[in-house]
Amino acid sequence: NFLGLASYYRRFIEGFSSIASPLTTLTQKKAKFEWSEACEKSFQELKDRLTSAPVLTLPEGMDGFVVYYDASRVGLVCVLIQNGKVIAYASRQLKVHHKNYPTHDLELAAVVFALKIWRHYMYRVHVDVFTDHKSLQYV
């Protein structure tokens, strides 16, 4: 299963969830399987990203981290950076019940998502979290 293989390497692909979205809709229970132009584009893009070398580095010591994140009506996207170098990417599609959330809650869900998956990197180090959503600036 191509989508399963691609999902295994999702941390190396920036914006994986939004790229794979047309393919994942084909795997839903009551969805009719119709290979569209969007599915072909998604497939080719994932194939290209899987065969090109990502520029990721390993975390170094106790230096702090920077997390950039964003949320949309499609999914959540996060990037973990240390010393100006990308450590990992993370993304996921929104669950059905999350699609009704207001923008503020989606942006906050992206923060929680990032902090949960990278919590092992963030113990006892300084972490800066950046967003484009102004109301979360004061949280």
Residue pairs with C-beta under 8 A, 6 or more apart in sequence:
2 23
2 43
2 46
3 20
3 23
3 24
3 27
5 50
6 13
6 16
6 20
6 46
6 50
7 16
7 20
9 50
10 16
10 17
10 89
10 90
10 91
11 88
11 89
11 90
12 49
12 54
12 56
12 89
13 19
13 46
13 49
13 50
13 54
13 89
14 77
14 79
14 89
15 77
15 89
15 91
16 46
16 89
16 91
17 74
17 75
17 76
17 77
17 91
17 92
17 93
18 72
18 74
18 75
18 77
18 91
19 42
19 45
19 46
19 49
20 42
20 46
20 93
21 42
21 74
21 75
21 93
22 36
22 38
22 39
22 41
22 42
23 39
23 42
23 43
23 46
24 93
25 31
26 33
26 34
26 35
26 39
55 86
56 85
56 86
56 87
56 88
57 82
57 85
57 86
57 87
58 87
59 65
59 82
59 87
59 121
60 82
60 83
62 124
62 125
63 82
63 83
63 125
64 82
64 125
64 126
64 127
64 128
65 80
65 81
65 82
65 87
65 118
65 121
65 122
65 125
65 126
65 127
65 128
66 80
66 81
66 82
66 127
66 128
66 129
66 130
67 78
67 79
67 80
67 81
67 111
67 114
67 115
67 118
67 127
67 128
67 129
67 130
68 78
68 79
68 81
68 130
68 131
69 76
69 77
69 78
69 79
69 107
69 110
69 111
69 113
69 114
69 129
69 130
69 131
70 76
70 77
70 107
70 110
70 131
70 132
71 77
71 103
71 106
71 107
71 109
71 110
71 133
72 106
73 94
73 99
73 106
74 93
74 94
75 91
75 92
75 93
75 94
76 91
76 92
76 94
76 106
76 109
76 110
76 113
77 89
77 90
77 91
77 110
78 89
78 90
78 91
78 110
78 113
78 114
78 117
78 118
79 86
79 88
79 89
79 90
80 86
80 87
80 88
80 89
80 90
80 114
80 118
80 121
81 87
87 121
88 118
90 113
90 114
90 117
90 118
92 113
94 106
98 106
98 109
101 109
103 133
104 133
104 135
104 136
107 131
107 133
107 136
108 136
108 139
110 131
111 129
111 131
111 136
114 129
115 122
131 137
